[in-house]
Amino acid sequence: MNQTLTKRRKLKLESDSGWGYAFIAVALIAFSLFTAYPVINAFMISLQEYRPLGSTYVGLENFVNTFSDELFWKALKNTLVYTLLTVPFNIFLSFLIAILIIPFKKRTQTIFKAVYYLPAVASGVALAVVWLWIFDPLKSGIANQVVGFFGIDNQNWLGSSATAMFSLVLMSWLSSHGTAIIIYLAALLGIDNSYYEAAEIDGATFLQKLWFIVVPFLKPTTLFLLVTGVIGSFQVFQNAYLMTGGGPDHATTMVGLLIFNNAFTYFEFGEAAAQSLLLAAIIAFIAYLQFKFLGKEIEY
């Protein structure tokens, strides 16, 4: 009797497992084709002097060349500076805007969300064209009109090493908040009103409710936006490619743009693959540090 029940349970478990694998089969196939295979292939290419009609195995030479390449370190520094200047400020600004939107009625909130999210669905090329017009070095450029109001001479925003990086950072500050605002609004709406009511009974001010209720409840959301923001900024390519091409004097060359140029301009596919793997390792290490030091007091 017991053996029969055991066999039935085993068959049921195997049947359930089979259905489970069947449901995730599409996701597994997609992951294998578009994630696992490219990573493995990139590793194989990184060990070769890759040529379409015949490759030569060179071992770790591409990695050695990367570590001795001054441009790689400069690109890594540029990427780090860009990340430090954009990610924290963008998260803070998104949080501030979400706090300002939350008191409105639902319909008004929807209008604000649509307005702020619109740049996220717009073409990156179209946005770059708009910003190229804003940063026009002539007096007719909007940025030069603004600084001219304060008596500052025309600036060659994208053509000068002193202002090119700041121009890309400013572009990020003013156009990269839609997704974060929507996520913050969803998290704010998930906080139970009883916490605010209890705080009001105790005589808490707006800033006290913000600091002792809102900020702690939004820690998981903030950590998520911080991790994804750092990953996105370390992979930044489009803005640098379209706005400055990495110049002037490589002042805005990011690691992603460097990898692209090595692969599709200089056809150094092996070195580009090695640099892409190093970039992935750097991003993974930074994400690990963020979870380790910022995720200690977070409850999910």
N, C-alpha and C positions, 0 to 999 in steps of 0.2 A: 504493500500500500504506500509506504513512505517512498519507495523507489519510484513508483509511478508518479507521485506528486512532484518528486524532484525532477523527473524527466520532463513533465509538463511545464514546470517553471523554467527549466533550462531552455526548452523549445520556445516558450513565450518570450524569454529574455533575448534569445537569438533573433526571433522575429522582430521584436521592437528595435533591436540594434540595427537590423537590416533596413528597416524603414527609416531610422534616423540617418544612416549613411546615404540612403536614397535621397532624402530631403536636402542634405548638404552637398550632394554630388556636384551640382552646378557650381556652387561656390568654391568647392575644392578644385574643380577643373579650371575655373577662372583664375584662382590663386596660383595654380601650378603653371599655367600658360603665361600669365602676365606679371607674376612676381617671382616665384621660385626659379623658373627657367631663366629669366633675364639676369637674376643675381648670379646664378651658377655660371652662366655664359660670360658675364662680365668678369668673373674671377678667372675663368680660363683665358679670356682675351688679355687680362692684365699681366699674364705670365708670358705673353708672346709679343713679338714685333709683328703686329697683325697686318696682313695684306689680304684683300679679297681673293687673290689668285694663288696665295701661298704664304703661310706664316712661319716665323722662326721662333722657337722656344728660347726665351731669354731669362727665365727665372724671375728674380726679384728686381731686375734692372729698372723696370718702369717705376717701381716704388722708390728705389734709390735716386733716380733722376728727379722724381717729384720732391723728395725731401731736400734735395740740393738746389731746387729751382726757387730763386728769390721771388719770382712772380707768383708762385703758388702761395708763399707765405704772405705776400702783400695782399693777394686776393682773399686769403683767410682773415687777415686783419681787417680789410674793408668790410667783409661779411659780418665779422664780430661787431665792429663799430655800428654798422647799419642795424644789426639786431638790438644792440643795447639802446640805441636812440629811438627805435620805432616800437618795439614790442611793449615795454612797460608803459610808455605814454599812450599808445593805442588802447591798451586794456583799461587804463585809468579813464581816458576820455569816453570810451564805450560805456563804462560803468556810470560815469557822470550823466551821460545823455540818457541812459536807461532810467536812472533815478528821476530825471526831469520829466520823462515821458509817462512814468507809471501812474501819477495822480489823475491823468486824463481818462475820459470814458473810452470804452473798448474801440469804438469806431474811430476816434481820434488817434488812439494808439496804432491802429492798423494803418492809418494814413502816414504817420511818422515812420513806421517800420518799412512801408513800401518806399518812401522817399530815401531813407538811409540805405536800404538794401539795393536800390536801383543800380549803383555802380558795380555791384558784385555780378550782375547778370549782363552788364554792358560789355562790349568787346574791349579787350585790353588794348588793341591797336587804336581803337577810336578814342579811348581815354588818353593814350599816349599823345595822339595828335592834339587833343585839347590842351594837355600840359605843355607840349612844345610851343603852342601858341601863347600860353601864359608866360613861359620863360623865354619868349622872344628877346634876343639881346638888343633889339632896336627900342627906341623910346615908346613905340606903340604897344610893346609887350605889357600885359597887365601887371606883372611883378615889378617891372621897371616904373610903371606909373605909380604904383603904391609907394615904392621907396623914394621916387622923385618927389612925392608929396612932402616927405620929411627932409628934402634937400640933399638926398644921396644921389650920386651920379649913376648912370646906367651901368648895369652889371651884365657880364657875359655868363649867365647863370650856369649853363651846361658846358661852356667852353673853357672854364677856368678851374684849375685844381682846387682853388680856395672855396668855391661855391658849388661844384658839381655834386658832391656827396650830400651837402645840405639840401640841394634841390630835390634829390631823390627821397630824402628823409621827409621833407615838407610834403611831397606828393603822397607819401604813405600816411602822414598825419591827417591829411584832409580828405582821404578817399578810401580808407580801408576799415570801416567800422560796422558796416551793415550786419554781417553775420554775428559779430560779438554782441551787438546791441540786442538782436533778437534772442540770442541765448541768455543774456542777462535778464531780459524782460520775462522770459519763461521761468527762470529761476526765482525772480522776485515775486511773480504771481503764485509760486509754489509755497511761499512762506505763509503759515497760518496767521490769520488776523488776531488770534488770541494772544500772541506774543506782544503785538503792538498795544492791545488793550490793557494787558497787564502792566506794560511799561508806562502807559499814560496814567494809570491809577497810581503808580509810584512816583509820578511827576517827572518822568524822563523827558528831556528835550529832544528835538529832531536829530541833532548830532549824536546824542547818546543812543537813541534807537538805531541810528545808522551804524554806529561803531560796535554796539553790543548785541545787536540782533541781525542786521542785514549782512555785515561783513563776515561774521562766523558762518552763517548759513550759506553764503556764496563762495566759501573757500574751495569746495570741489569744482565749482564752475570756473573760478579764477585759475585754479591749477590746470584745468583742461585747456582754457584759452591760452595760458602761458606756454604750455608744452606744444600745442599745435601752432602757436604764433612763432615760437623759436624755430620749429621745424620748417615752417613756411618761409621765414626770413633767411634761413641758411640755404634754402633752395631758390632764392630769388634770382630770376633770370630775365624775365620779360621787360621789366622797367629799365634795367641797365642796358639791355640789348637795344631797345627801341629809342631810349632817350639819349644815351651818351655813347653806346657801343663800347663801354668800358673805359673810355677816355675822360678827360685828357691825361696823358701820361699814366694810364692805368689807375687813375684816382678812384674810379668807380667799377673797376673789374672785380666782380664777385666770383666765388668758386664755381657756381653754376655756369656763369658765362665763360670762365676759363676752360671748363670741361667741354663746353659746346665748341669753342674755338679750336681746341686741340683735336677734337674728333672730326669736325666738319669743315674746318678751314685749313688746318695743317695736316689732317688725315693721320694723326698720331693716336690711333684707336686704342692701342695698348696702354699708353700713358693716361689717356682720358678715362679708361676703365679703372685703372689703379686709383686715380684721383676721385672718381665717383665712389669707390669702395671706402676710401679714407674719409670722404665726406659723410657717408652713411655711418661709419664708425664714430665719428665726432658727434653727429646728431644723436645717436643712440646713447653715447656716454653722457651728454648734456641732459637728455631726457631722464636717464637714470639718476643723475644728481638732483634734478628737480623733484622727482618722486621721493627720493631718499630724505632730502632736507626740508622740503615744503609740504610733503604729504603726511608727516608724522601725526599731526593733530586733526587730520581730516577724517570724518566719519562718513561712509558711503551708505 
